[in-house]
Amino acid sequence: MTPKHPSESLTVLTDLVLPSETNALNNLFGGELLARMDRAASISAGRHSRRIAVTVSVNHVAFNKAVPLGSVVIIEAKVSRSFKTSMEIYLDVWIEERESGERTKSNEAIYTFVAVDEMGKPVEVPQIIPETKLEIHRYDDALRRKQLSLLLAGKIKPEEATELKALFV
């Protein structure tokens, strides 16, 4: 399989926050933002694998800044690393000022997807070749996150988590 660059999976969703999508403080519901991020991540994973891709986990979500009613929200999703059948998708969420066009980062998340065939069985995906400093950083961190997840789930032993051990040696 030919490796791919993260930019090949870039997905950008732009939307407006409407009144029916807000809480009592007139900010976007967290669940609504999660659903939008899941859709962006799904498209990104599909672009990378050229397969149906299903959500396996939401590994990290940071709601750092509320997204107010009427905001233009931009969600950028890219595959940060791929493993045998799984892909880690890193998402950045921005609020765009309507008059100036200036963007402020409001949230971020990390999702894991698995590519599957028509019967729902996992299939192999292309590897990733990161290009930018940020892509390399996210690529390296993805292996540590995967090892931590496997370690916490009891699927690997502590001595097998070599990337995690390296942080403490």
Backbone torsions as a table, in degrees:
resi	resn	phi	psi	omega
1	MET	NA	135.9	-179.6
2	THR	-77.2	125.4	176.8
3	PRO	-62.1	157.5	-178.8
4	LYS	-127.0	162.0	175.2
5	HIS	-94.0	149.5	178.3
6	PRO	-54.1	-34.5	-178.4
7	SER	-60.1	-24.6	179.5
8	GLU	-70.2	-18.9	179.8
9	SER	-103.9	2.7	-176.7
10	LEU	-56.4	128.8	176.7
11	THR	-129.3	129.7	179.5
12	VAL	-124.1	117.6	175.3
13	LEU	-107.9	129.4	178.5
14	THR	-121.2	132.2	-176.1
15	ASP	-151.8	168.4	179.5
16	LEU	-110.8	141.5	177.8
17	VAL	-86.3	118.3	-177.0
18	LEU	-102.0	161.0	-177.0
19	PRO	-56.0	-37.3	-177.8
20	SER	-70.8	-8.1	-178.1
21	GLU	-105.1	10.8	-175.0
22	THR	-115.7	158.4	178.6
23	ASN	-89.3	-170.8	-177.6
24	ALA	-65.0	-17.7	177.4
25	LEU	-95.0	8.9	-179.0
26	ASN	62.8	34.3	174.3
27	ASN	-115.6	151.9	180.0
28	LEU	-56.1	131.3	174.4
29	PHE	-57.4	138.8	176.9
30	GLY	-59.4	-39.7	179.3
31	GLY	-64.8	-34.7	176.8
32	GLU	-65.9	-42.3	177.7
33	LEU	-65.1	-40.9	177.2
34	LEU	-59.2	-42.0	179.8
35	ALA	-64.4	-41.7	178.5
36	ARG	-65.0	-41.3	178.6
37	MET	-65.1	-39.2	179.6
38	ASP	-61.7	-41.2	178.6
39	ARG	-65.0	-44.3	179.2
40	ALA	-63.0	-43.8	179.7
41	ALA	-63.7	-38.5	179.0
42	SER	-62.4	-43.7	179.0
43	ILE	-64.9	-43.5	179.9
44	SER	-60.6	-46.5	179.4
45	ALA	-63.5	-39.5	177.9
46	GLY	-65.7	-38.4	177.5
47	ARG	-64.4	-38.7	-179.6
48	HIS	-70.2	-47.0	-173.2
49	SER	-88.8	-21.9	-173.1
50	ARG	57.8	35.1	179.3
51	ARG	-137.5	171.4	168.4
52	ILE	-65.9	136.0	178.6
53	ALA	-127.0	133.1	-177.1
54	VAL	-117.4	146.6	179.2
55	THR	-69.2	128.6	176.0
56	VAL	-102.5	-42.4	179.9
57	SER	-159.3	155.9	168.9
58	VAL	-106.2	104.4	-171.1
59	ASN	-81.4	-31.1	-175.8
60	HIS	-158.5	136.5	171.9
61	VAL	-139.8	132.3	176.1
62	ALA	-122.4	112.6	174.8
63	PHE	-93.2	82.8	-173.9
64	ASN	-83.6	-29.0	-176.3
65	LYS	-144.5	132.3	178.9
66	ALA	-64.4	149.1	178.9
67	VAL	-109.2	104.0	-173.1
68	PRO	-73.2	157.6	174.3
69	LEU	-50.2	135.6	177.9
70	GLY	86.7	-5.2	-179.0
71	SER	-70.2	149.0	168.1
72	VAL	-91.2	121.0	-177.2
73	VAL	-108.9	132.7	178.3
74	ILE	-120.8	124.8	177.8
75	ILE	-113.3	122.7	177.6
76	GLU	-111.1	125.4	-178.7
77	ALA	-125.8	138.3	176.7
78	LYS	-146.9	148.1	172.6
79	VAL	-70.7	123.7	179.7
80	SER	-93.1	-28.9	176.1
81	ARG	-163.0	149.0	174.0
82	SER	-122.6	151.1	177.5
83	PHE	-116.7	-144.7	-176.8
84	LYS	-66.8	-56.6	-179.4
85	THR	-123.3	-8.0	-176.0
86	SER	-106.2	159.2	179.4
87	MET	-137.0	133.6	172.2
88	GLU	-92.9	129.2	179.9
89	ILE	-113.0	125.5	178.5
90	TYR	-102.7	131.4	-177.9
91	LEU	-120.6	136.6	173.2
92	ASP	-117.5	134.7	-179.4
93	VAL	-115.4	130.3	-177.1
94	TRP	-122.9	147.9	169.8
95	ILE	-107.4	127.7	-179.4
96	GLU	-103.1	125.1	175.6
97	GLU	-68.0	123.0	-174.3
98	ARG	-63.0	-39.2	-175.7
99	GLU	-80.6	-42.3	-176.4
100	SER	-93.5	-22.8	-175.1
101	GLY	80.5	0.3	179.7
102	GLU	-67.8	140.0	-178.8
103	ARG	-109.9	141.4	175.4
104	THR	-124.7	129.9	178.2
105	LYS	-72.4	129.4	-178.0
106	SER	-111.6	-34.8	-174.2
107	ASN	-151.8	165.9	173.1
108	GLU	-150.5	161.1	-179.5
109	ALA	-156.5	160.3	174.7
110	ILE	-131.0	122.0	178.9
111	TYR	-114.7	155.4	171.5
112	THR	-119.8	132.1	178.4
113	PHE	-123.2	154.8	173.2
114	VAL	-123.0	136.3	175.2
115	ALA	-82.0	137.3	-178.9
116	VAL	-132.1	159.7	174.9
117	ASP	-87.6	-173.3	-177.0
118	GLU	-65.0	-18.5	178.8
119	MET	-95.6	1.1	179.6
120	GLY	85.2	10.2	179.4
121	LYS	-88.7	137.0	179.8
122	PRO	-58.9	142.1	177.3
123	VAL	-128.1	154.8	-178.9
124	GLU	-66.8	151.0	179.4
125	VAL	-124.7	157.8	177.8
126	PRO	-65.2	151.4	174.9
127	GLN	-76.2	167.7	-179.1
128	ILE	-109.1	140.7	171.0
129	ILE	-118.1	100.7	-179.4
130	PRO	-69.4	149.7	-177.6
131	GLU	-116.7	-47.3	-175.7
132	THR	-87.6	166.7	177.3
133	LYS	-58.4	-43.5	-179.8
134	LEU	-64.6	-42.2	178.6
135	GLU	-63.6	-40.2	178.0
136	ILE	-64.5	-43.1	178.8
137	HIS	-60.7	-48.0	-179.6
138	ARG	-67.0	-36.5	177.8
139	TYR	-61.9	-48.6	179.7
140	ASP	-63.7	-43.6	-179.5
141	ASP	-65.1	-30.0	-178.4
142	ALA	-60.9	-37.6	179.2
143	LEU	-66.7	-40.4	177.6
144	ARG	-64.6	-41.8	178.1
145	ARG	-62.4	-41.6	179.5
146	LYS	-64.2	-44.8	179.6
147	GLN	-63.0	-39.9	178.6
148	LEU	-63.3	-43.5	178.7
149	SER	-61.3	-45.6	179.0
150	LEU	-65.2	-38.0	178.9
151	LEU	-64.8	-46.8	180.0
152	LEU	-65.5	-30.4	178.6
153	ALA	-83.0	-2.8	-179.9
154	GLY	74.9	19.0	-178.0
155	LYS	-90.7	-15.7	171.8
156	ILE	-136.0	159.3	177.4
157	LYS	-89.6	155.0	-179.2
158	PRO	-51.6	-38.8	-178.4
159	GLU	-69.3	-16.5	178.5
160	GLU	-85.7	-12.9	179.9
161	ALA	-85.8	67.4	-172.5
162	THR	-62.0	-39.3	-179.2
163	GLU	-67.9	-36.7	177.2
164	LEU	-69.8	-42.7	178.5
165	LYS	-58.3	-38.6	-177.7
166	ALA	-61.6	-25.3	178.5
167	LEU	-69.1	-25.6	-173.0
168	PHE	-108.1	-0.8	-177.7
169	VAL	-94.6	NA	NA
